[in-house]
Amino acid sequence: EGTSFSSPMAAGATVVIRDYFNDVALLATPSAALMKATLIAGAKDIGYGFVSSNQNPQATGAAYNYTNCGRNIQGWGLMDIRQSLSPKAPYNWSYSDNAELSTGGSVALPITIADANVPLRVVLVWSDPPGTAGSAAKQLRNDLDLTVTQGANTWRGNDYATTYNQGRYTVLNGSYRDDLNNVDVVTIKPGTPLVAGAATLTINGFNVP
């Protein structure tokens, strides 16, 4: 357990993903951000949701509370290379790499929801310049925002609830904006209000110096 085991596993998985992009997708130089996004897209929630709370979701009562639960324990979940690169039906996937944005700019991409009875996950990752070691100031240089919209409904990147049952999915029509991380993820619960049909994925450049 711990980093001594997880780090080489993640490194090996990334090599496999790079080989896929090189040999199957015929992408000569996949970015580090694309490979990281691919790992996250196929990862499985192992029972803690994507929240940072102090409640063990598999226990009851105050006596079982402990800190650093949710995302602080499982990150974005358990790696699953098969699900990342060749997901089983009814899941499918697509990707885009090396897009460019400027401050105040945006990119809107139409997507089609083929089956609203399965979750939708959208992952935005970008490489940011190194921060200053030991500084308590916010280190994010390029601040991008991910949203998914369908009709009057909007889901914002990293806007997850604070309880486990809801924390597995992005809040509907929330207002949170993540300005700390270079990963934005939207995970939409299957079924209403998500419906089969057209939706829009939008990336906004809040600050891109």
N, C-alpha and C positions, 0 to 999 in steps of 0.2 A: 504494500500500500504506500501511498504518499508519492512525492515527486520522484523518488528513485525508481519507481515502477511506471508511473504515468508518463514521464518525460520521454523515455525511449519508445514507448508505445505510440505516443502522439507523433514523434519524429518518424517512426517507421510507417505509420498511416499516411503521413504527408508525402513520403516518397512514393507510395503506391498511387496516391492521388495525382502527383506530378506525372508519373508514368502514364496514367490514364489520359491526362490532357495532352501529353506529347504523342502517344501512340494511337489513341483511339479518336480523340477529338481533334488531333493534328494541330494543336496549339503549341507553337514552338517555345514561347516564353510565358507560361502562365504566371501571373503575379502572386506574390506571397499572400496578398489579401484574398485573392480568389481561392487559393487552397485552404486558407483559414475559414472562409465562408462556407466552403464545401463540407468541411468537417462539422461545422456548427449546424448546417442545414439537415444533416442526417442523424444528429445526436438524439438520444432518447432520454426523456425525463425518467429518472430512476426512483421517483417517489417523493421529491422535495419541492417540485415546482421551480419557477425562476424568480423567486422572491428572496429577500433577506429578512427573515423573521426569527423569532426565538421559540417557535413552537414546533416540536417534533410531530410531523403529520401522521406518524404511525403509532402515536401514543395519546393518552387522554389524561387530563388533570394537570394542575400546576406543577406537581412534583416532577413531571417529565419534561418541563421546559428547559431548554438550553440554548446557548447563543450560537451564532454562526450557522444557522440552518439555511435552507433555500439555496440560492445561487452561490453562497459562500462555501457550500459543501460540494455541490455537484457541477458547478459552472453551468455550461449549457447542456449538460447531460452526458450520457455514456456514448463514446464513439461507436459508430456503426458504418463501416466503409461501404458495405453492400447497400445500405439505405441511402448513403450519400451519392453513390455513383450509378447504381442500377436498382432503384427502388422497386419493390414489388407492387403490382397493381393492387388497388387503384391509384397509387401514388405515381407521380412523374416529376421531372425537374427540368429547369433550364437555367442558363447563366449568362452573364455579361461581364466583360473584363475591360479594365483600363479606360473607364469613362472619365471625363474631365468636367469640372465645375469651377465657377468663380463666385465670389461673394455676391449674394443676391440672386444668383442664377438657379435654375432648376431643370431637372430632366423628368418628364412624365412618360411612363411606358405603359401602354395598354396590355392587360393580361386577361386571360379567359379562365374563369372558374369552371372546370369541366364537371366536377362532382362536389357539391357543397356538403356532402355527408362525410368528408374526410377533412382533417385540419389543413389549413394553409399556413405555411411558414415562408417568410421572406427575410433574407439575411443581407445586410449591407455591411461591408468591411472595407476599410481603407488603411493604408500605411501612413503613419504620422511621424514627423521628425522626433528624435530623442528628446526627452524632457531633461530638466536639471535635477541631478541626483540630490536627494536630501531636502528639496524645496517643498514647502507646504502649499505653494500656489498651484492653481489649476494648470496642468501641463498640456492639455489638448490644444494643438495648433489649428488643425483643420476641423471645423465644427460642421458636420453634415446632419441632416435630419431625414428620416425615412417615414413615409406615411403610405397607407393603403386605403383607398376610398372605393366605396360602392354605393351609389345613390347618395343618401344623406348620412351614411355611416362612415366613420373614419377610425382607423387604428394607427397609433403612433409608435414608433420604435422604442423598445424598452419600457413601455408603459404597462407594467404588470401590477396586479393587485397585491395587497399585503397579507393575504391569507392563502393557504395552500390550495384550497379547492378552486379558487379563482386565479391563483397565481401561475397556473400552467398556461393561461391564455392572456392575450393582450386586452387591456381595458377598452371597451367600446366607447367612442367619443370622449376619450380622456383628454387632459390638458397638459400632462407631463411632457417636458422636453429634456432629453439627456444631452448635457453639454460637457460630459466628463470622459466619455468612452469613444473609441474608434470602431465600435461594433454596435449596430442597431439591428434589433430583431423584432419582427412582428409574427406572432403565432395566433391565428384566428380559430376560435372554437367552431367545430363543424355544426351545420344547421343554422337555423334562424338566429341572427338576421342575414348571415351569409347565404347567398343564393347562387345557383349556377348562372353563368353569363359573364358579362363584361365587368371589369374592375380596373382601377388605375393605381399603379405604383409610382410614387413621386419621391424624388430625392432633391432636397433643397440645400443650397450652399449658404448656411447662416453666416459663416465666417471662414473664408479661404484666403489667407494672406499670401 
